[in-house]
């Protein structure tokens, strides 16, 4: 029997890696584009990681709340870059071993066996790194308000708007999201805070759970329905539409709200001098008290002519509080959209990214074919009932749009980085 100790070749391969990496490290950047991450995004990631390292050292020397918050924001990119670099170096090392004629035959065979799994790891790391670079929307963690109004199509549009309201209520119930019907007004102008089966004129659904805006913001736009109305005697398919507006909602009782409401630099700040408040009697159902007491509140933001009216509660103070919250949300959204539009004007010069605004058709619900089509992500789902019931089918559609938004953001970032590096 030979006295030569037995050595596991896979262990030998792992032991060889640290020395091999010194040789192949320089290949990482050159191979970045072909392995799923553009050199422009890689440059941005390394810049972010360098800033993360600098701030982490500062934090070690002395705690600072603002620095700690920034470090937390940059950590996902730094971690994703570290994973990507490890996977990329492992892949380059394996390819080097396979291409080197002096490599032991069994070691080369083991390297070939490891290649597919390493490629898969690099693909996952590339995706994680790319998505970590997508800037988080400043309102993503906030609760939200979902406003639904019928568009073209008469009573059928109003009925479809009611379907959308119930779809979002069901989605919230299925996913453990707390929601309240803040306002419900039917086609006759009657207001019912509990909702009804009457054709809808306007509804505002408040989703109080944190992160609701990030979940629902992709729903903003025009939703189109194609179906045979119940009043259609000849069986013809009609096309109607309803608009959905999603607003960020900063809770009034939070510490962040107090600072934002009083900070002139905040999107939520409104100078009380710019707002006219009118008090009036409520209309519609609710009993004698509602109709005879001046409890309805209407706020008008004079500089933008933004009007908010709330009359759902018997209490004037409660209606006033709700009206102020809704007014702040609308103003904050309009200010954010104005900044985004300025950014998009700059981006359009380097990449063709169109904005899907509130006036754009984003989705079609075809009852005859039991099909839902999202016109942004291009996804078709042949489970209309599952979508309308707020189930997994709706989540599948919404997730496809979130991914689509991330992809458009990545395209824009890549174009900006490439343009700035030229």
Residue pairs with C-beta under 8 A, 6 or more apart in sequence:
9 104
9 106
9 107
9 110
10 110
12 107
13 97
13 107
13 110
13 111
13 114
16 97
16 107
17 90
17 93
20 93
20 96
20 97
21 89
21 93
23 96
24 89
24 92
24 93
24 96
25 89
27 92
28 85
28 88
28 89
28 92
29 39
29 42
31 88
31 91
31 92
32 38
32 39
32 42
32 88
33 39
35 88
35 91
35 122
35 126
36 122
36 123
36 126
36 127
36 130
37 45
37 84
37 126
37 129
37 130
38 414
38 417
38 418
40 413
40 414
40 417
40 418
40 421
41 129
41 130
41 133
41 410
41 413
41 414
41 417
43 417
43 421
44 133
44 413
44 417
45 77
45 80
45 81
45 84
45 129
45 132
45 133
46 81
48 74
48 77
48 78
48 81
48 133
49 74
49 77
49 78
49 81
49 82
51 74
52 71
52 74
52 75
52 77
52 78
53 78
55 67
55 70
55 71
55 74
56 71
58 64
58 67
59 67
59 68
59 71
73 136
76 132
77 129
77 132
77 133
79 132
80 125
80 128
80 129
80 132
81 129
83 125
83 128
83 129
84 122
84 125
84 126
84 128
84 129
86 125
87 118
87 121
87 122
87 125
88 122
88 125
90 118
90 121
90 122
91 115
91 118
91 119
91 122
94 111
94 112
94 114
94 115
94 118
95 115
97 103
97 107
97 108
97 111
98 108
98 111
98 112
98 115
100 108
103 111
130 410
131 406
131 410
133 410
133 413
134 406
134 409
134 410
134 413
135 409
137 213
137 214
137 217
138 336
139 213
139 214
139 217
139 248
139 332
139 336
140 211
140 213
140 214
140 217
141 210
141 211
141 213
141 214
142 210
142 211
142 212
142 213
142 248
142 249
142 250
143 206
143 207
143 208
143 209
143 210
143 212
143 213
143 248
143 249
143 250
143 251
144 206
144 207
144 212
144 213
144 215
144 216
144 217
144 246
144 247
144 248
144 249
145 182
145 204
145 205
145 206
145 207
145 246
145 247
145 248
145 249
145 326
145 329
146 168
146 204
146 205
146 206
146 207
146 216
146 219
146 244
146 245
146 246
146 247
147 202
147 203
147 204
147 244
147 245
147 246
147 247
148 161
148 164
148 165
148 168
148 200
148 202
148 203
148 204
148 205
148 242
148 243
148 244
148 245
149 161
149 201
149 202
149 203
149 242
149 243
149 245
150 157
150 158
150 160
150 161
150 199
150 200
150 201
150 240
150 241
150 242
151 157
151 222
151 240
151 241
151 242
151 243
152 240
152 241
153 160
153 225
153 238
153 239
153 240
153 241
154 240
155 187
155 199
155 229
155 231
156 225
156 227
156 229
156 231
156 238
156 240
157 225
157 240
157 241
157 242
158 186
158 187
158 199
158 200
158 201
159 199
159 200
159 229
160 223
160 225
160 240
160 241
160 242
160 365
161 200
161 203
161 242
162 197
162 199
162 200
162 203
163 225
163 388
164 223
164 242
164 244
165 181
165 195
165 200
165 203
165 205
166 388
166 390
167 387
167 388
167 389
167 390
167 394
168 179
168 205
168 216
168 219
168 390
169 179
169 181
169 205
169 390
170 389
170 390
170 391
171 177
171 390
171 391
171 394
171 395
172 178
172 179
172 207
172 209
172 390
173 179
173 390
174 390
174 391
175 395
176 209
177 207
177 209
177 212
177 215
178 207
178 208
178 209
179 205
179 206
179 207
179 208
179 209
180 205
180 206
180 208
181 193
181 194
181 195
181 203
181 204
181 205
181 206
182 204
182 205
182 206
182 310
182 312
182 322
182 326
183 191
183 193
183 202
183 203
183 204
183 310
183 312
184 191
184 192
184 193
184 194
184 195
184 196
184 200
184 202
184 203
184 312
185 191
185 192
185 200
185 201
185 202
185 203
185 284
186 192
186 196
186 198
186 199
186 200
186 201
187 198
187 199
187 200
187 201
188 198
188 201
189 201
189 283
189 284
190 198
190 283
190 284
190 285
191 282
191 283
191 284
191 285
191 286
191 311
191 312
192 198
192 284
192 285
193 312
193 313
195 203
204 326
206 249
207 215
207 216
207 249
208 249
208 251
212 249
213 246
213 247
213 248
213 249
215 398
216 246
216 398
217 246
218 398
218 401
218 402
218 405
219 244
219 246
219 398
220 244
220 245
220 246
220 356
220 358
220 362
221 243
221 244
221 356
221 357
221 358
221 359
221 360
221 361
221 362
221 363
222 241
222 242
222 243
222 244
222 358
222 359
222 360
222 361
222 362
223 241
223 242
223 243
223 244
223 362
223 363
223 364
223 365
224 239
224 240
224 241
224 361
224 363
224 364
224 365
225 239
225 240
225 241
225 242
225 364
225 365
225 367
226 237
226 238
226 239
226 364
226 365
226 366
226 367
226 368
227 237
227 238
227 365
227 366
227 367
227 368
228 235
228 236
228 237
228 238
228 367
228 368
229 238
232 238
237 368
241 361
243 358
245 358
247 326
247 329
247 330
247 332
247 333
248 329
248 332
248 333
248 336
249 325
249 329
250 256
250 257
250 260
250 261
250 268
250 328
250 329
250 332
251 257
252 261
252 321
252 324
252 325
257 268
259 266
260 266
260 267
260 268
260 269
261 268
261 269
261 270
261 328
262 269
263 269
264 271
267 331
267 332
267 335
267 336
268 328
268 329
268 331
268 332
270 301
270 327
270 328
270 331
274 301
274 302
274 303
275 299
275 300
275 301
275 302
275 327
276 299
276 300
276 302
277 297
277 298
277 299
277 300
277 320
278 297
278 298
278 299
278 300
279 294
279 295
279 296
279 297
279 298
279 316
280 294
280 296
280 298
281 291
281 292
281 293
281 294
281 295
281 296
282 290
282 291
282 293
282 295
282 296
282 311
283 291
283 296
283 311
284 290
284 291
284 311
286 314
289 314
290 311
290 314
293 314
293 316
294 316
295 311
295 313
295 314
295 315
295 316
295 319
296 309
296 310
296 311
296 316
296 319
297 309
297 310
297 311
297 316
297 319
297 320
297 323
298 307
298 308
298 309
298 323
299 307
299 308
299 309
299 323
299 324
299 327
300 306
300 307
300 308
301 307
301 327
301 331
304 331
304 334
306 327
306 330
306 331
306 334
308 323
308 326
308 327
308 330
309 323
310 319
310 320
310 322
310 323
310 326
311 319
312 319
312 322
313 319
313 322
337 357
340 355
341 355
344 353
344 355
347 353
347 412
347 415
347 416
350 415
350 416
350 418
350 419
351 411
351 412
351 414
351 415
353 408
353 411
353 412
356 362
356 376
361 375
362 374
362 375
362 376
362 401
363 372
363 373
363 374
363 375
363 397
364 372
364 373
364 375
365 372
365 384
365 387
365 388
366 372
366 373
366 384
367 384
369 382
370 382
370 383
370 384
370 385
371 380
371 381
371 382
371 384
372 380
372 381
372 383
372 384
372 387
372 393
372 397
373 379
373 380
373 381
374 397
374 400
374 401
376 401
376 404
376 405
377 397
377 400
377 401
377 403
377 404
379 396
379 397
379 400
381 387
381 393
381 396
381 397
383 393
386 392
386 393
386 394
387 393
387 394
387 397
388 394
